[in-house]
């Protein structure tokens, strides 16, 4: 039985939904339980990297939740080969551009809904994801 690390870039988690629902009640809870048990007996352990604009807020949130990795440089986070997943809980208006950047960086994407404020932007993100 092995533990597999899953690096997750978490953007926008200083907001209420991103922090409470996605970070604390999901990722932190999974980590507290020892990860997700797979059918073969291995475990997947999420390793979040918190990214945001306000360094003080991100650092405080990381410390309060026992998370070692945090920063303000989204480009550096997206360039990292250590992190395969990009999660976005930022503003809906910014989401299409952020998701496009993550997809172009080769990341798997999970995000708050909606993915865009209009149909054309949502379809463009879906096409980019399929490509």
ZIFENMO-V933828 format. One record per pair of residues at least 12 apart in sequence whose C-alpha atoms are under 6 Angstrom apart, sorted by the first residue. I is the first residue (numbers start at 0). J is the second residue. D is the distance in whole Angstrom. If there is no record, write none. Layout:
BEGIN
[[I/J/D] [I/J/D]]
END
This chain:
BEGIN
[[0/40/5] [0/41/5] [1/41/5] [2/41/6] [2/42/5] [2/43/6] [3/42/6] [3/43/5] [4/43/6] [4/44/5] [5/44/6] [5/45/5] [5/46/6] [6/46/5] [6/47/6] [6/82/4] [6/83/6] [7/47/5] [7/82/5] [7/84/5] [7/85/6] [8/47/6] [8/48/5] [8/85/5] [8/86/6] [9/48/6] [9/49/5] [9/50/6] [9/86/5] [10/50/5] [10/51/6] [10/87/5] [11/51/6] [11/88/5] [11/89/4] [17/88/5] [48/68/5] [48/69/5] [49/69/4] [50/69/6] [50/70/5] [50/71/5] [51/71/5] [52/71/5] [83/106/5] [84/106/5] [84/107/5] [84/108/6] [85/108/5] [86/108/6] [86/109/5] [86/110/5] [87/110/5] [88/111/5] [95/115/6]]
END
